[in-house]
Amino acid sequence: MKTSLRAAPAAILITLILISFKAPAPSIVGRWGWMSNGEAQAFINFNQNGIFKVTSADSGDSVHWGNFKQSEDTLMISDSDEGCGQGYWGSYQLTFYGPDSLSMQVISDTCNGRVQGVSGGSLKRMNP
């Protein structure tokens, strides 16, 4: 009886440790394709320095850029061009479907144009 009573706290501790660890969300840093009907409509490069750049899939021209921050499964975006204006941050929930695909849903954003362009979108990680 004493042996099983001694083992119980250890078993509880081990169980708590195992369920308390959550795998971190994958990093969004890298080159992603903005997908529609199975084809990339634009490419988004999320750089290590916190700057993102959107380029046209057709012409390769830069069409949008700004700053971003990722904290686990939340992405914060601020435009640096004519979009929503610098300093206006929007937050989006990232749902990763493995390391190479994700979708985004708005959490909070005062820029309606960005919400319409970003929320509900799906991204696929592209080769560099």
Contacts in CASP RR format, 6 or more apart in sequence:
PFRMAT RR
TARGET T0000
AUTHOR 0000-0000-0000
METHOD contacts of the structure
MODEL  1
MKTSLRAAPAAILITLILISFKAPAPSIVGRWGWMSNGEAQAFINFNQNG
IFKVTSADSGDSVHWGNFKQSEDTLMISDSDEGCGQGYWGSYQLTFYGPD
SLSMQVISDTCNGRVQGVSGGSLKRMNP
24 72 0 8 1.000
25 70 0 8 1.000
25 72 0 8 1.000
25 73 0 8 1.000
25 94 0 8 1.000
25 96 0 8 1.000
26 96 0 8 1.000
26 98 0 8 1.000
26 99 0 8 1.000
27 70 0 8 1.000
28 46 0 8 1.000
28 68 0 8 1.000
28 70 0 8 1.000
28 75 0 8 1.000
28 94 0 8 1.000
28 102 0 8 1.000
29 46 0 8 1.000
29 47 0 8 1.000
29 48 0 8 1.000
29 70 0 8 1.000
30 45 0 8 1.000
30 46 0 8 1.000
30 47 0 8 1.000
30 125 0 8 1.000
30 128 0 8 1.000
31 43 0 8 1.000
31 44 0 8 1.000
31 45 0 8 1.000
31 125 0 8 1.000
31 126 0 8 1.000
31 127 0 8 1.000
31 128 0 8 1.000
32 43 0 8 1.000
32 44 0 8 1.000
32 45 0 8 1.000
32 46 0 8 1.000
32 123 0 8 1.000
32 124 0 8 1.000
32 125 0 8 1.000
32 126 0 8 1.000
33 40 0 8 1.000
33 41 0 8 1.000
33 42 0 8 1.000
33 43 0 8 1.000
33 44 0 8 1.000
33 57 0 8 1.000
33 123 0 8 1.000
33 124 0 8 1.000
33 125 0 8 1.000
33 126 0 8 1.000
34 40 0 8 1.000
34 41 0 8 1.000
34 42 0 8 1.000
34 43 0 8 1.000
34 44 0 8 1.000
34 54 0 8 1.000
34 57 0 8 1.000
34 121 0 8 1.000
34 122 0 8 1.000
34 123 0 8 1.000
35 41 0 8 1.000
35 121 0 8 1.000
35 122 0 8 1.000
35 123 0 8 1.000
35 124 0 8 1.000
39 57 0 8 1.000
40 57 0 8 1.000
40 124 0 8 1.000
40 126 0 8 1.000
41 57 0 8 1.000
42 54 0 8 1.000
42 55 0 8 1.000
42 56 0 8 1.000
42 57 0 8 1.000
42 63 0 8 1.000
43 54 0 8 1.000
43 55 0 8 1.000
43 57 0 8 1.000
43 60 0 8 1.000
43 126 0 8 1.000
44 52 0 8 1.000
44 53 0 8 1.000
44 54 0 8 1.000
44 55 0 8 1.000
44 123 0 8 1.000
45 52 0 8 1.000
45 53 0 8 1.000
45 55 0 8 1.000
46 52 0 8 1.000
46 68 0 8 1.000
47 53 0 8 1.000
50 67 0 8 1.000
50 68 0 8 1.000
50 69 0 8 1.000
51 65 0 8 1.000
51 66 0 8 1.000
51 67 0 8 1.000
51 68 0 8 1.000
51 80 0 8 1.000
52 65 0 8 1.000
52 66 0 8 1.000
52 67 0 8 1.000
52 68 0 8 1.000
52 77 0 8 1.000
53 62 0 8 1.000
53 64 0 8 1.000
53 65 0 8 1.000
53 66 0 8 1.000
54 62 0 8 1.000
54 63 0 8 1.000
54 64 0 8 1.000
54 65 0 8 1.000
55 61 0 8 1.000
55 62 0 8 1.000
55 63 0 8 1.000
56 63 0 8 1.000
64 79 0 8 1.000
64 81 0 8 1.000
64 83 0 8 1.000
65 79 0 8 1.000
65 80 0 8 1.000
65 81 0 8 1.000
66 77 0 8 1.000
66 78 0 8 1.000
66 79 0 8 1.000
66 80 0 8 1.000
66 81 0 8 1.000
66 86 0 8 1.000
67 77 0 8 1.000
67 78 0 8 1.000
67 80 0 8 1.000
68 75 0 8 1.000
68 76 0 8 1.000
68 77 0 8 1.000
68 78 0 8 1.000
69 75 0 8 1.000
69 76 0 8 1.000
70 76 0 8 1.000
70 94 0 8 1.000
73 93 0 8 1.000
73 94 0 8 1.000
73 95 0 8 1.000
73 96 0 8 1.000
74 91 0 8 1.000
74 92 0 8 1.000
74 93 0 8 1.000
74 94 0 8 1.000
74 107 0 8 1.000
75 91 0 8 1.000
75 92 0 8 1.000
75 94 0 8 1.000
75 104 0 8 1.000
76 89 0 8 1.000
76 90 0 8 1.000
76 91 0 8 1.000
76 92 0 8 1.000
77 89 0 8 1.000
77 90 0 8 1.000
77 91 0 8 1.000
77 92 0 8 1.000
77 114 0 8 1.000
77 118 0 8 1.000
78 84 0 8 1.000
78 85 0 8 1.000
78 86 0 8 1.000
78 87 0 8 1.000
78 88 0 8 1.000
78 89 0 8 1.000
78 90 0 8 1.000
79 85 0 8 1.000
79 86 0 8 1.000
79 88 0 8 1.000
79 111 0 8 1.000
79 114 0 8 1.000
80 86 0 8 1.000
83 111 0 8 1.000
83 113 0 8 1.000
83 114 0 8 1.000
84 110 0 8 1.000
84 111 0 8 1.000
84 113 0 8 1.000
84 114 0 8 1.000
85 111 0 8 1.000
88 110 0 8 1.000
88 111 0 8 1.000
90 106 0 8 1.000
90 107 0 8 1.000
90 108 0 8 1.000
90 109 0 8 1.000
90 110 0 8 1.000
90 111 0 8 1.000
90 114 0 8 1.000
91 106 0 8 1.000
91 107 0 8 1.000
91 108 0 8 1.000
91 109 0 8 1.000
92 104 0 8 1.000
92 105 0 8 1.000
92 106 0 8 1.000
92 107 0 8 1.000
92 109 0 8 1.000
92 118 0 8 1.000
92 119 0 8 1.000
93 104 0 8 1.000
93 105 0 8 1.000
93 106 0 8 1.000
93 107 0 8 1.000
94 102 0 8 1.000
94 103 0 8 1.000
94 104 0 8 1.000
95 102 0 8 1.000
95 103 0 8 1.000
95 104 0 8 1.000
95 105 0 8 1.000
96 102 0 8 1.000
97 103 0 8 1.000
99 125 0 8 1.000
100 124 0 8 1.000
100 125 0 8 1.000
101 122 0 8 1.000
101 123 0 8 1.000
101 124 0 8 1.000
101 125 0 8 1.000
102 122 0 8 1.000
102 123 0 8 1.000
103 120 0 8 1.000
103 121 0 8 1.000
103 122 0 8 1.000
103 123 0 8 1.000
104 118 0 8 1.000
104 119 0 8 1.000
104 120 0 8 1.000
104 121 0 8 1.000
104 123 0 8 1.000
105 119 0 8 1.000
105 120 0 8 1.000
106 115 0 8 1.000
106 118 0 8 1.000
106 119 0 8 1.000
109 115 0 8 1.000
109 118 0 8 1.000
109 119 0 8 1.000
END
